[in-house]
Amino acid sequence: MFDVIIIGGGASGLSASIYTCRRNLKTLVLTKDLGGQASNIPDIENYPGFEKSTGFELMQKFEKQASSFGADIRYEEAKEIKQKGKLFTIRTEKYDYEGKTLILAFGKTPINLNVLGEKEFKGKGISYCSICDGPLFKNKTVAVTGGGNSALNTILYLSEITKKVYTVHESNEFRAFATLIDKVKRIKNVECIFNSTISECKGDNFLRSIIIEDVNTKVKREIQLDGLFVELGSEVKVDLIKNFVKLNENNHIVINENCETFEPDNNKIKEGVFAAGDVTHLPFKQVVISAGEGAKAALQADSYIRGVKSSFIADWGLRNKKE
Ligand SMILES: Cc1cc2nc3c(=O)[nH]c(=O)nc-3n(C[C@H](O)[C@H](O)[C@H](O)COP(=O)(O)OP(=O)(O)OC[C@H]3O[C@@H](n4cnc5c(N)ncnc54)[C@H](O)[C@@H]3O)c2cc1C
């Protein structure tokens, strides 16, 4: 039996675990990986106290600090949440874990293309993170699919290091800042293919080509390339929390200023369930914000367990066991 079960080992979940452990709460962190999205950022320059760090190094420090305070970090995916009275059970592929409180900190996941060959060539030519994988495609030919700001930033970046960038977008214009669109359209090694979707990814051990289809004429053609960057944005995977907590229209978990969640069908607080970081409806998805929200969720979980008002809680100094 754990006092707190945290789902997600990114900035928000690991930060939360530092705080719950320092409040002397028996804490389990269930996560698919170490550090979440931040681990893929080559350079973080805006995390206070670290002028420059790779995301992975920063997240390793989070993990080390959490472990040093006693967080039990297990690399298992949470598959199901069940509630019985005031207790929660989390099912993973290995075990069922019971907890008195939950902190949902499982972030967002890049949106897939959902076409033939995508699964096969994921990590073998198909990437969802240009800053992580872009350097692997120096002087090669790549394609980018997506039409928002993030896709256009990816195109700009890749155009500087690769030989040629195809952009495949399903509508007849990008949906991004005008200045970005203007820049992209003036780059010589970028070829924009509008009104088209990718219908298949092909290759052998590695991605070699994509099939694109004109949305109006349905005519298909094959483009030979070395890499494909999928920039369709990211989403909250709702399977775990549908009908468990309240979500907004974009499927983000709705929280109040104390990181408390709500019942799915009314505005009552969902007792014992807290959320933090990118998975919530709050704006500005950043590492420092996720870490801060994780700390808040943890202190709120502590006050819930102890039955005291959150405004009296501070974390300077470890909580005395007898307290
Ligand atoms: C390309 C890119 C560049 C960025 N650059 C910056 C930057 O320079 N500076 C900055 O501050 N921010 C940056 N960000 C944003 C920042 O990475 C995120 O805001 C932050 O990492 C979110 O942390 P999180 O803990 O809320 O979620 P995540 O980092 O998404 O962590 C969620 C964790 O939950 C785990 N998980 C998911 N589902 C389950 C499950 N069912 N069971 C168990 N575990 C699960 C995941 O494996 C992951 O470890 C960038 C983001 C991207 C995509």
PDBQT file of the ligand as one rigid body, heavy atoms in Angstrom, charges set to zero:
ROOT
HETATM    1  C1  LIG A 401      10.511  19.172 -29.057  1.00  0.00    +0.000 C 
HETATM    2  C2  LIG A 401      10.267  19.784 -27.708  1.00  0.00    +0.000 A 
HETATM    3  C3  LIG A 401      11.148  20.742 -27.197  1.00  0.00    +0.000 A 
HETATM    4  C4  LIG A 401      10.910  21.323 -25.942  1.00  0.00    +0.000 A 
HETATM    5  N1  LIG A 401      11.801  22.260 -25.457  1.00  0.00    +0.000 NA
HETATM    6  C5  LIG A 401      11.620  22.776 -24.203  1.00  0.00    +0.000 A 
HETATM    7  C6  LIG A 401      12.577  23.682 -23.635  1.00  0.00    +0.000 A 
HETATM    8  O1  LIG A 401      13.592  24.053 -24.267  1.00  0.00    +0.000 OA
HETATM    9  N2  LIG A 401      12.348  24.133 -22.384  1.00  0.00    +0.000 N 
HETATM   10  C7  LIG A 401      11.256  23.769 -21.634  1.00  0.00    +0.000 A 
HETATM   11  O2  LIG A 401      11.127  24.190 -20.494  1.00  0.00    +0.000 OA
HETATM   12  N3  LIG A 401      10.353  22.909 -22.153  1.00  0.00    +0.000 NA
HETATM   13  C8  LIG A 401      10.493  22.410 -23.414  1.00  0.00    +0.000 A 
HETATM   14  N4  LIG A 401       9.580  21.518 -23.920  1.00  0.00    +0.000 N 
HETATM   15  C9  LIG A 401       8.394  21.178 -23.108  1.00  0.00    +0.000 C 
HETATM   16  C10 LIG A 401       8.744  20.201 -21.995  1.00  0.00    +0.000 C 
HETATM   17  O3  LIG A 401       9.485  19.129 -22.524  1.00  0.00    +0.000 OA
HETATM   18  C11 LIG A 401       7.471  19.682 -21.325  1.00  0.00    +0.000 C 
HETATM   19  O4  LIG A 401       6.634  20.757 -20.951  1.00  0.00    +0.000 OA
HETATM   20  C12 LIG A 401       7.778  18.871 -20.073  1.00  0.00    +0.000 C 
HETATM   21  O5  LIG A 401       8.822  17.952 -20.316  1.00  0.00    +0.000 OA
HETATM   22  C13 LIG A 401       6.522  18.145 -19.619  1.00  0.00    +0.000 C 
HETATM   23  O6  LIG A 401       6.788  17.367 -18.482  1.00  0.00    +0.000 OA
HETATM   24  P1  LIG A 401       5.652  16.424 -17.869  1.00  0.00    +0.000 P 
HETATM   25  O7  LIG A 401       6.278  15.695 -16.748  1.00  0.00    +0.000 OA
HETATM   26  O8  LIG A 401       4.446  17.218 -17.586  1.00  0.00    +0.000 OA
HETATM   27  O9  LIG A 401       5.257  15.429 -19.047  1.00  0.00    +0.000 OA
HETATM   28  P2  LIG A 401       6.187  14.427 -19.900  1.00  0.00    +0.000 P 
HETATM   29  O10 LIG A 401       7.548  14.962 -20.060  1.00  0.00    +0.000 OA
HETATM   30  O11 LIG A 401       5.409  14.131 -21.128  1.00  0.00    +0.000 OA
HETATM   31  O12 LIG A 401       6.300  13.139 -18.996  1.00  0.00    +0.000 OA
HETATM   32  C14 LIG A 401       5.273  12.208 -18.905  1.00  0.00    +0.000 C 
HETATM   33  C15 LIG A 401       5.821  10.898 -18.414  1.00  0.00    +0.000 C 
HETATM   34  O13 LIG A 401       4.740   9.982 -18.237  1.00  0.00    +0.000 OA
HETATM   35  C16 LIG A 401       5.085   8.702 -18.759  1.00  0.00    +0.000 C 
HETATM   36  N5  LIG A 401       3.840   8.010 -19.110  1.00  0.00    +0.000 N 
HETATM   37  C17 LIG A 401       2.937   8.313 -20.066  1.00  0.00    +0.000 A 
HETATM   38  N6  LIG A 401       1.904   7.449 -20.031  1.00  0.00    +0.000 NA
HETATM   39  C18 LIG A 401       2.174   6.582 -19.024  1.00  0.00    +0.000 A 
HETATM   40  C19 LIG A 401       1.495   5.460 -18.495  1.00  0.00    +0.000 A 
HETATM   41  N7  LIG A 401       0.320   5.053 -18.968  1.00  0.00    +0.000 N 
HETATM   42  N8  LIG A 401       2.081   4.784 -17.466  1.00  0.00    +0.000 NA
HETATM   43  C20 LIG A 401       3.262   5.170 -16.951  1.00  0.00    +0.000 A 
HETATM   44  N9  LIG A 401       3.945   6.246 -17.422  1.00  0.00    +0.000 NA
HETATM   45  C21 LIG A 401       3.403   6.942 -18.435  1.00  0.00    +0.000 A 
HETATM   46  C22 LIG A 401       5.983   9.022 -19.931  1.00  0.00    +0.000 C 
HETATM   47  O14 LIG A 401       6.784   7.910 -20.228  1.00  0.00    +0.000 OA
HETATM   48  C23 LIG A 401       6.787  10.206 -19.373  1.00  0.00    +0.000 C 
HETATM   49  O15 LIG A 401       7.894   9.755 -18.650  1.00  0.00    +0.000 OA
HETATM   50  C24 LIG A 401       9.789  20.938 -25.172  1.00  0.00    +0.000 A 
HETATM   51  C25 LIG A 401       8.926  19.952 -25.674  1.00  0.00    +0.000 A 
HETATM   52  C26 LIG A 401       9.151  19.379 -26.925  1.00  0.00    +0.000 A 
HETATM   53  C27 LIG A 401       8.194  18.326 -27.463  1.00  0.00    +0.000 C 
ENDROOT
TORSDOF 0
